Amino acid sequence: MKVTALIPDDLVREAQMVSNAKNITEAMVIALKTYVSMQKLKAMGEAVNTSPLKFKHNANEIRNLNRL
């Protein structure tokens, strides 16, 4: 997809530098993928925080099950 965007030059250069991207396009793809991944992780963390995981067995029961 071609996009025209007004992004400060220094921000683009810094993104390219920290991502070790070969060009601006690669830097923007890396930055967007990273941002999306971080938002997904944040959402998962909030979901676990509001509805914690519940386990059926305690540690000793799991050890015993694994020994069978």
PDB file of N, CA, C and O in Angstrom, chain B, residues numbered from 101:
ATOM      1  N   MET B 101       0.846  -1.166   0.000  1.00  0.00           N
ATOM      2  CA  MET B 101       0.000   0.000   0.000  1.00  0.00           C
ATOM      3  C   MET B 101       0.896   1.236   0.000  1.00  0.00           C
ATOM      4  O   MET B 101       1.817   1.350   0.809  1.00  0.00           O
ATOM      5  N   LYS B 102       0.624   2.120  -0.880  1.00  0.00           N
ATOM      6  CA  LYS B 102       1.353   3.380  -0.885  1.00  0.00           C
ATOM      7  C   LYS B 102       0.643   4.355   0.038  1.00  0.00           C
ATOM      8  O   LYS B 102      -0.583   4.459   0.041  1.00  0.00           O
ATOM      9  N   VAL B 103       1.445   5.066   0.819  1.00  0.00           N
ATOM     10  CA  VAL B 103       0.891   6.015   1.782  1.00  0.00           C
ATOM     11  C   VAL B 103       1.732   7.275   1.753  1.00  0.00           C
ATOM     12  O   VAL B 103       2.960   7.219   1.687  1.00  0.00           O
ATOM     13  N   THR B 104       1.071   8.389   1.802  1.00  0.00           N
ATOM     14  CA  THR B 104       1.770   9.656   1.977  1.00  0.00           C
ATOM     15  C   THR B 104       1.502  10.102   3.408  1.00  0.00           C
ATOM     16  O   THR B 104       0.354  10.251   3.826  1.00  0.00           O
ATOM     17  N   ALA B 105       2.580  10.310   4.142  1.00  0.00           N
ATOM     18  CA  ALA B 105       2.431  10.698   5.544  1.00  0.00           C
ATOM     19  C   ALA B 105       3.474  11.755   5.881  1.00  0.00           C
ATOM     20  O   ALA B 105       4.602  11.722   5.389  1.00  0.00           O
ATOM     21  N   LEU B 106       3.079  12.670   6.711  1.00  0.00           N
ATOM     22  CA  LEU B 106       4.002  13.701   7.177  1.00  0.00           C
ATOM     23  C   LEU B 106       4.555  13.268   8.533  1.00  0.00           C
ATOM     24  O   LEU B 106       3.906  13.418   9.568  1.00  0.00           O
ATOM     25  N   ILE B 107       5.775  12.727   8.495  1.00  0.00           N
ATOM     26  CA  ILE B 107       6.434  12.231   9.702  1.00  0.00           C
ATOM     27  C   ILE B 107       7.734  13.004   9.852  1.00  0.00           C
ATOM     28  O   ILE B 107       8.474  13.146   8.879  1.00  0.00           O
ATOM     29  N   PRO B 108       8.032  13.504  11.039  1.00  0.00           N
ATOM     30  CA  PRO B 108       9.274  14.254  11.235  1.00  0.00           C
ATOM     31  C   PRO B 108      10.502  13.438  10.805  1.00  0.00           C
ATOM     32  O   PRO B 108      10.622  12.259  11.138  1.00  0.00           O
ATOM     33  N   ASP B 109      11.405  14.081  10.065  1.00  0.00           N
ATOM     34  CA  ASP B 109      12.601  13.415   9.549  1.00  0.00           C
ATOM     35  C   ASP B 109      13.423  12.753  10.646  1.00  0.00           C
ATOM     36  O   ASP B 109      13.899  11.630  10.480  1.00  0.00           O
ATOM     37  N   ASP B 110      13.590  13.459  11.782  1.00  0.00           N
ATOM     38  CA  ASP B 110      14.414  12.899  12.853  1.00  0.00           C
ATOM     39  C   ASP B 110      13.794  11.634  13.431  1.00  0.00           C
ATOM     40  O   ASP B 110      14.519  10.721  13.824  1.00  0.00           O
ATOM     41  N   LEU B 111      12.470  11.563  13.492  1.00  0.00           N
ATOM     42  CA  LEU B 111      11.797  10.371  13.997  1.00  0.00           C
ATOM     43  C   LEU B 111      11.987   9.200  13.032  1.00  0.00           C
ATOM     44  O   LEU B 111      12.216   8.070  13.463  1.00  0.00           O
ATOM     45  N   VAL B 112      11.895   9.464  11.746  1.00  0.00           N
ATOM     46  CA  VAL B 112      12.100   8.416  10.739  1.00  0.00           C
ATOM     47  C   VAL B 112      13.542   7.921  10.790  1.00  0.00           C
ATOM     48  O   VAL B 112      13.784   6.714  10.760  1.00  0.00           O
ATOM     49  N   ARG B 113      14.492   8.835  10.868  1.00  0.00           N
ATOM     50  CA  ARG B 113      15.905   8.432  10.946  1.00  0.00           C
ATOM     51  C   ARG B 113      16.180   7.599  12.196  1.00  0.00           C
ATOM     52  O   ARG B 113      16.906   6.605  12.140  1.00  0.00           O
ATOM     53  N   GLU B 114      15.596   8.009  13.326  1.00  0.00           N
ATOM     54  CA  GLU B 114      15.806   7.264  14.569  1.00  0.00           C
ATOM     55  C   GLU B 114      15.177   5.878  14.475  1.00  0.00           C
ATOM     56  O   GLU B 114      15.781   4.896  14.907  1.00  0.00           O
ATOM     57  N   ALA B 115      13.977   5.787  13.916  1.00  0.00           N
ATOM     58  CA  ALA B 115      13.324   4.485  13.742  1.00  0.00           C
ATOM     59  C   ALA B 115      14.154   3.583  12.849  1.00  0.00           C
ATOM     60  O   ALA B 115      14.293   2.390  13.121  1.00  0.00           O
ATOM     61  N   GLN B 116      14.707   4.148  11.783  1.00  0.00           N
ATOM     62  CA  GLN B 116      15.534   3.369  10.866  1.00  0.00           C
ATOM     63  C   GLN B 116      16.810   2.905  11.568  1.00  0.00           C
ATOM     64  O   GLN B 116      17.264   1.780  11.358  1.00  0.00           O
ATOM     65  N   MET B 117      17.379   3.761  12.391  1.00  0.00           N
ATOM     66  CA  MET B 117      18.619   3.423  13.086  1.00  0.00           C
ATOM     67  C   MET B 117      18.389   2.321  14.128  1.00  0.00           C
ATOM     68  O   MET B 117      19.121   1.332  14.152  1.00  0.00           O
ATOM     69  N   VAL B 118      17.376   2.487  14.988  1.00  0.00           N
ATOM     70  CA  VAL B 118      17.173   1.510  16.063  1.00  0.00           C
ATOM     71  C   VAL B 118      16.639   0.178  15.550  1.00  0.00           C
ATOM     72  O   VAL B 118      16.803  -0.849  16.209  1.00  0.00           O
ATOM     73  N   SER B 119      16.004   0.185  14.383  1.00  0.00           N
ATOM     74  CA  SER B 119      15.474  -1.065  13.832  1.00  0.00           C
ATOM     75  C   SER B 119      16.469  -1.753  12.901  1.00  0.00           C
ATOM     76  O   SER B 119      16.230  -2.867  12.435  1.00  0.00           O
ATOM     77  N   ASN B 120      17.585  -1.076  12.636  1.00  0.00           N
ATOM     78  CA  ASN B 120      18.586  -1.590  11.683  1.00  0.00           C
ATOM     79  C   ASN B 120      17.968  -1.866  10.316  1.00  0.00           C
ATOM     80  O   ASN B 120      18.380  -2.792   9.618  1.00  0.00           O
ATOM     81  N   ALA B 121      16.991  -1.066   9.942  1.00  0.00           N
ATOM     82  CA  ALA B 121      16.312  -1.230   8.656  1.00  0.00           C
ATOM     83  C   ALA B 121      17.191  -0.695   7.534  1.00  0.00           C
ATOM     84  O   ALA B 121      17.972   0.239   7.717  1.00  0.00           O
ATOM     85  N   LYS B 122      17.039  -1.317   6.363  1.00  0.00           N
ATOM     86  CA  LYS B 122      17.828  -0.904   5.206  1.00  0.00           C
ATOM     87  C   LYS B 122      17.262   0.355   4.552  1.00  0.00           C
ATOM     88  O   LYS B 122      17.991   1.115   3.914  1.00  0.00           O
ATOM     89  N   ASN B 123      15.960   0.568   4.717  1.00  0.00           N
ATOM     90  CA  ASN B 123      15.332   1.730   4.098  1.00  0.00           C
ATOM     91  C   ASN B 123      14.153   2.187   4.958  1.00  0.00           C
ATOM     92  O   ASN B 123      13.821   1.564   5.967  1.00  0.00           O
ATOM     93  N   ILE B 124      13.534   3.283   4.537  1.00  0.00           N
ATOM     94  CA  ILE B 124      12.439   3.861   5.316  1.00  0.00           C
ATOM     95  C   ILE B 124      11.240   2.921   5.370  1.00  0.00           C
ATOM     96  O   ILE B 124      10.604   2.776   6.414  1.00  0.00           O
ATOM     97  N   THR B 125      10.935   2.285   4.247  1.00  0.00           N
ATOM     98  CA  THR B 125       9.790   1.366   4.214  1.00  0.00           C
ATOM     99  C   THR B 125       9.961   0.242   5.222  1.00  0.00           C
ATOM    100  O   THR B 125       9.036  -0.068   5.973  1.00  0.00           O
ATOM    101  N   GLU B 126      11.134  -0.365   5.241  1.00  0.00           N
ATOM    102  CA  GLU B 126      11.390  -1.451   6.185  1.00  0.00           C
ATOM    103  C   GLU B 126      11.288  -0.955   7.629  1.00  0.00           C
ATOM    104  O   GLU B 126      10.758  -1.659   8.488  1.00  0.00           O
ATOM    105  N   ALA B 127      11.790   0.245   7.897  1.00  0.00           N
ATOM    106  CA  ALA B 127      11.715   0.817   9.240  1.00  0.00           C
ATOM    107  C   ALA B 127      10.263   1.017   9.664  1.00  0.00           C
ATOM    108  O   ALA B 127       9.898   0.718  10.801  1.00  0.00           O
ATOM    109  N   MET B 128       9.437   1.522   8.751  1.00  0.00           N
ATOM    110  CA  MET B 128       8.028   1.759   9.080  1.00  0.00           C
ATOM    111  C   MET B 128       7.280   0.440   9.297  1.00  0.00           C
ATOM    112  O   MET B 128       6.428   0.355  10.181  1.00  0.00           O
ATOM    113  N   VAL B 129       7.588  -0.584   8.502  1.00  0.00           N
ATOM    114  CA  VAL B 129       6.951  -1.894   8.680  1.00  0.00           C
ATOM    115  C   VAL B 129       7.332  -2.473  10.037  1.00  0.00           C
ATOM    116  O   VAL B 129       6.473  -2.968  10.766  1.00  0.00           O
ATOM    117  N   ILE B 130       8.615  -2.413  10.378  1.00  0.00           N
ATOM    118  CA  ILE B 130       9.072  -2.918  11.680  1.00  0.00           C
ATOM    119  C   ILE B 130       8.398  -2.155  12.813  1.00  0.00           C
ATOM    120  O   ILE B 130       7.931  -2.757  13.780  1.00  0.00           O
ATOM    121  N   ALA B 131       8.347  -0.838  12.695  1.00  0.00           N
ATOM    122  CA  ALA B 131       7.740  -0.020  13.746  1.00  0.00           C
ATOM    123  C   ALA B 131       6.259  -0.339  13.917  1.00  0.00           C
ATOM    124  O   ALA B 131       5.776  -0.460  15.042  1.00  0.00           O
ATOM    125  N   LEU B 132       5.542  -0.476  12.812  1.00  0.00           N
ATOM    126  CA  LEU B 132       4.101  -0.766  12.896  1.00  0.00           C
ATOM    127  C   LEU B 132       3.846  -2.161  13.450  1.00  0.00           C
ATOM    128  O   LEU B 132       2.937  -2.343  14.259  1.00  0.00           O
ATOM    129  N   LYS B 133       4.633  -3.149  13.029  1.00  0.00           N
ATOM    130  CA  LYS B 133       4.471  -4.514  13.557  1.00  0.00           C
ATOM    131  C   LYS B 133       4.746  -4.538  15.054  1.00  0.00           C
ATOM    132  O   LYS B 133       4.031  -5.189  15.817  1.00  0.00           O
ATOM    133  N   THR B 134       5.785  -3.824  15.466  1.00  0.00           N
ATOM    134  CA  THR B 134       6.129  -3.766  16.886  1.00  0.00           C
ATOM    135  C   THR B 134       5.010  -3.109  17.680  1.00  0.00           C
ATOM    136  O   THR B 134       4.637  -3.592  18.749  1.00  0.00           O
ATOM    137  N   TYR B 135       4.481  -2.021  17.167  1.00  0.00           N
ATOM    138  CA  TYR B 135       3.400  -1.316  17.856  1.00  0.00           C
ATOM    139  C   TYR B 135       2.164  -2.208  17.989  1.00  0.00           C
ATOM    140  O   TYR B 135       1.570  -2.285  19.064  1.00  0.00           O
ATOM    141  N   VAL B 136       1.780  -2.874  16.917  1.00  0.00           N
ATOM    142  CA  VAL B 136       0.603  -3.752  16.952  1.00  0.00           C
ATOM    143  C   VAL B 136       0.827  -4.890  17.945  1.00  0.00           C
ATOM    144  O   VAL B 136      -0.067  -5.215  18.727  1.00  0.00           O
ATOM    145  N   SER B 137       2.012  -5.496  17.920  1.00  0.00           N
ATOM    146  CA  SER B 137       2.318  -6.579  18.853  1.00  0.00           C
ATOM    147  C   SER B 137       2.238  -6.120  20.302  1.00  0.00           C
ATOM    148  O   SER B 137       1.706  -6.828  21.157  1.00  0.00           O
ATOM    149  N   MET B 138       2.768  -4.933  20.573  1.00  0.00           N
ATOM    150  CA  MET B 138       2.741  -4.415  21.942  1.00  0.00           C
ATOM    151  C   MET B 138       1.311  -4.149  22.396  1.00  0.00           C
ATOM    152  O   MET B 138       0.972  -4.402  23.552  1.00  0.00           O
ATOM    153  N   GLN B 139       0.482  -3.648  21.513  1.00  0.00           N
ATOM    154  CA  GLN B 139      -0.917  -3.391  21.873  1.00  0.00           C
ATOM    155  C   GLN B 139      -1.661  -4.693  22.145  1.00  0.00           C
ATOM    156  O   GLN B 139      -2.488  -4.753  23.055  1.00  0.00           O
ATOM    157  N   LYS B 140      -1.378  -5.733  21.367  1.00  0.00           N
ATOM    158  CA  LYS B 140      -2.004  -7.036  21.591  1.00  0.00           C
ATOM    159  C   LYS B 140      -1.573  -7.615  22.942  1.00  0.00           C
ATOM    160  O   LYS B 140      -2.393  -8.149  23.688  1.00  0.00           O
ATOM    161  N   LEU B 141      -0.268  -7.503  23.247  1.00  0.00           N
ATOM    162  CA  LEU B 141       0.223  -7.986  24.547  1.00  0.00           C
ATOM    163  C   LEU B 141      -0.409  -7.214  25.698  1.00  0.00           C
ATOM    164  O   LEU B 141      -0.770  -7.795  26.721  1.00  0.00           O
ATOM    165  N   LYS B 142      -0.540  -5.913  25.526  1.00  0.00           N
ATOM    166  CA  LYS B 142      -1.168  -5.070  26.555  1.00  0.00           C
ATOM    167  C   LYS B 142      -2.612  -5.510  26.782  1.00  0.00           C
ATOM    168  O   LYS B 142      -3.060  -5.607  27.924  1.00  0.00           O
ATOM    169  N   ALA B 143      -3.336  -5.775  25.701  1.00  0.00           N
ATOM    170  CA  ALA B 143      -4.729  -6.212  25.813  1.00  0.00           C
ATOM    171  C   ALA B 143      -4.820  -7.572  26.499  1.00  0.00           C
ATOM    172  O   ALA B 143      -5.705  -7.792  27.326  1.00  0.00           O
ATOM    173  N   MET B 144      -3.914  -8.481  26.163  1.00  0.00           N
ATOM    174  CA  MET B 144      -3.915  -9.794  26.819  1.00  0.00           C
ATOM    175  C   MET B 144      -3.614  -9.664  28.300  1.00  0.00           C
ATOM    176  O   MET B 144      -4.230 -10.339  29.124  1.00  0.00           O
ATOM    177  N   GLY B 145      -2.666  -8.794  28.643  1.00  0.00           N
ATOM    178  CA  GLY B 145      -2.332  -8.569  30.045  1.00  0.00           C
ATOM    179  C   GLY B 145      -3.509  -8.021  30.819  1.00  0.00           C
ATOM    180  O   GLY B 145      -3.758  -8.426  31.955  1.00  0.00           O
ATOM    181  N   GLU B 146      -4.238  -7.096  30.205  1.00  0.00           N
ATOM    182  CA  GLU B 146      -5.416  -6.537  30.863  1.00  0.00           C
ATOM    183  C   GLU B 146      -6.503  -7.595  31.019  1.00  0.00           C
ATOM    184  O   GLU B 146      -7.209  -7.613  32.027  1.00  0.00           O
ATOM    185  N   ALA B 147      -6.645  -8.479  30.026  1.00  0.00           N
ATOM    186  CA  ALA B 147      -7.645  -9.541  30.101  1.00  0.00           C
ATOM    187  C   ALA B 147      -7.324 -10.509  31.232  1.00  0.00           C
ATOM    188  O   ALA B 147      -8.218 -10.934  31.964  1.00  0.00           O
ATOM    189  N   VAL B 148      -6.044 -10.858  31.376  1.00  0.00           N
ATOM    190  CA  VAL B 148      -5.638 -11.762  32.464  1.00  0.00           C
ATOM    191  C   VAL B 148      -5.807 -11.068  33.804  1.00  0.00           C
ATOM    192  O   VAL B 148      -6.168 -11.701  34.796  1.00  0.00           O
ATOM    193  N   ASN B 149      -5.548  -9.779  33.835  1.00  0.00           N
ATOM    194  CA  ASN B 149      -5.685  -9.021  35.076  1.00  0.00           C
ATOM    195  C   ASN B 149      -7.145  -8.964  35.538  1.00  0.00           C
ATOM    196  O   ASN B 149      -7.423  -9.066  36.733  1.00  0.00           O
ATOM    197  N   THR B 150      -8.064  -8.804  34.601  1.00  0.00           N
ATOM    198  CA  THR B 150      -9.479  -8.716  34.975  1.00  0.00           C
ATOM    199  C   THR B 150     -10.108 -10.086  35.197  1.00  0.00           C
ATOM    200  O   THR B 150     -11.074 -10.213  35.950  1.00  0.00           O
ATOM    201  N   SER B 151      -9.565 -11.112  34.543  1.00  0.00           N
ATOM    202  CA  SER B 151     -10.096 -12.467  34.685  1.00  0.00           C
ATOM    203  C   SER B 151      -8.926 -13.440  34.809  1.00  0.00           C
ATOM    204  O   SER B 151      -8.544 -14.079  33.829  1.00  0.00           O
ATOM    205  N   PRO B 152      -8.351 -13.556  36.020  1.00  0.00           N
ATOM    206  CA  PRO B 152      -7.151 -14.371  36.215  1.00  0.00           C
ATOM    207  C   PRO B 152      -7.353 -15.835  35.806  1.00  0.00           C
ATOM    208  O   PRO B 152      -8.461 -16.371  35.830  1.00  0.00           O
ATOM    209  N   LEU B 153      -6.230 -16.449  35.432  1.00  0.00           N
ATOM    210  CA  LEU B 153      -6.256 -17.864  35.086  1.00  0.00           C
ATOM    211  C   LEU B 153      -6.558 -18.687  36.330  1.00  0.00           C
ATOM    212  O   LEU B 153      -6.121 -18.349  37.430  1.00  0.00           O
ATOM    213  N   LYS B 154      -7.306 -19.765  36.150  1.00  0.00           N
ATOM    214  CA  LYS B 154      -7.618 -20.661  37.258  1.00  0.00           C
ATOM    215  C   LYS B 154      -7.140 -22.056  36.882  1.00  0.00           C
ATOM    216  O   LYS B 154      -7.389 -22.531  35.774  1.00  0.00           O
ATOM    217  N   PHE B 155      -6.457 -22.702  37.806  1.00  0.00           N
ATOM    218  CA  PHE B 155      -5.907 -24.027  37.552  1.00  0.00           C
ATOM    219  C   PHE B 155      -6.708 -25.082  38.296  1.00  0.00           C
ATOM    220  O   PHE B 155      -7.186 -24.851  39.407  1.00  0.00           O
ATOM    221  N   LYS B 156      -6.847 -26.250  37.665  1.00  0.00           N
ATOM    222  CA  LYS B 156      -7.597 -27.348  38.277  1.00  0.00           C
ATOM    223  C   LYS B 156      -6.777 -28.075  39.328  1.00  0.00           C
ATOM    224  O   LYS B 156      -7.332 -28.592  40.298  1.00  0.00           O
ATOM    225  N   HIS B 157      -5.462 -28.122  39.149  1.00  0.00           N
ATOM    226  CA  HIS B 157      -4.598 -28.895  40.034  1.00  0.00           C
ATOM    227  C   HIS B 157      -3.533 -27.998  40.656  1.00  0.00           C
ATOM    228  O   HIS B 157      -3.139 -26.986  40.077  1.00  0.00           O
ATOM    229  N   ASN B 158      -3.073 -28.388  41.845  1.00  0.00           N
ATOM    230  CA  ASN B 158      -1.961 -27.671  42.450  1.00  0.00           C
ATOM    231  C   ASN B 158      -0.653 -28.315  41.977  1.00  0.00           C
ATOM    232  O   ASN B 158      -0.679 -29.300  41.240  1.00  0.00           O
ATOM    233  N   ALA B 159       0.483 -27.765  42.396  1.00  0.00           N
ATOM    234  CA  ALA B 159       1.788 -28.232  41.925  1.00  0.00           C
ATOM    235  C   ALA B 159       2.030 -29.700  42.268  1.00  0.00           C
ATOM    236  O   ALA B 159       2.541 -30.445  41.432  1.00  0.00           O
ATOM    237  N   ASN B 160       1.680 -30.123  43.454  1.00  0.00           N
ATOM    238  CA  ASN B 160       1.905 -31.525  43.845  1.00  0.00           C
ATOM    239  C   ASN B 160       1.057 -32.476  43.004  1.00  0.00           C
ATOM    240  O   ASN B 160       1.536 -33.539  42.611  1.00  0.00           O
ATOM    241  N   GLU B 161      -0.166 -32.118  42.729  1.00  0.00           N
ATOM    242  CA  GLU B 161      -1.037 -32.959  41.903  1.00  0.00           C
ATOM    243  C   GLU B 161      -0.486 -33.075  40.484  1.00  0.00           C
ATOM    244  O   GLU B 161      -0.554 -34.143  39.875  1.00  0.00           O
ATOM    245  N   ILE B 162       0.046 -32.008  39.970  1.00  0.00           N
ATOM    246  CA  ILE B 162       0.617 -32.057  38.622  1.00  0.00           C
ATOM    247  C   ILE B 162       1.858 -32.941  38.608  1.00  0.00           C
ATOM    248  O   ILE B 162       2.044 -33.727  37.679  1.00  0.00           O
ATOM    249  N   ARG B 163       2.704 -32.824  39.620  1.00  0.00           N
ATOM    250  CA  ARG B 163       3.889 -33.691  39.703  1.00  0.00           C
ATOM    251  C   ARG B 163       3.472 -35.155  39.731  1.00  0.00           C
ATOM    252  O   ARG B 163       4.066 -35.988  39.047  1.00  0.00           O
ATOM    253  N   ASN B 164       2.468 -35.460  40.508  1.00  0.00           N
ATOM    254  CA  ASN B 164       2.002 -36.844  40.594  1.00  0.00           C
ATOM    255  C   ASN B 164       1.424 -37.308  39.259  1.00  0.00           C
ATOM    256  O   ASN B 164       1.642 -38.452  38.861  1.00  0.00           O
ATOM    257  N   LEU B 165       0.711 -36.464  38.582  1.00  0.00           N
ATOM    258  CA  LEU B 165       0.171 -36.821  37.267  1.00  0.00           C
ATOM    259  C   LEU B 165       1.295 -37.071  36.266  1.00  0.00           C
ATOM    260  O   LEU B 165       1.187 -37.973  35.435  1.00  0.00           O
ATOM    261  N   ASN B 166       2.371 -36.288  36.331  1.00  0.00           N
ATOM    262  CA  ASN B 166       3.482 -36.441  35.410  1.00  0.00           C
ATOM    263  C   ASN B 166       4.273 -37.711  35.693  1.00  0.00           C
ATOM    264  O   ASN B 166       4.954 -38.213  34.800  1.00  0.00           O
ATOM    265  N   ARG B 167       4.203 -38.238  36.895  1.00  0.00           N
ATOM    266  CA  ARG B 167       4.958 -39.447  37.246  1.00  0.00           C
ATOM    267  C   ARG B 167       4.274 -40.714  36.752  1.00  0.00           C
ATOM    268  O   ARG B 167       4.891 -41.778  36.717  1.00  0.00           O
ATOM    269  N   LEU B 168       3.010 -40.608  36.373  1.00  0.00           N
ATOM    270  CA  LEU B 168       2.270 -41.786  35.892  1.00  0.00           C
ATOM    271  C   LEU B 168       2.739 -42.241  34.549  1.00  0.00           C
ATOM    272  O   LEU B 168       2.217 -43.217  34.011  1.00  0.00           O
TER     273      LEU B 168
END
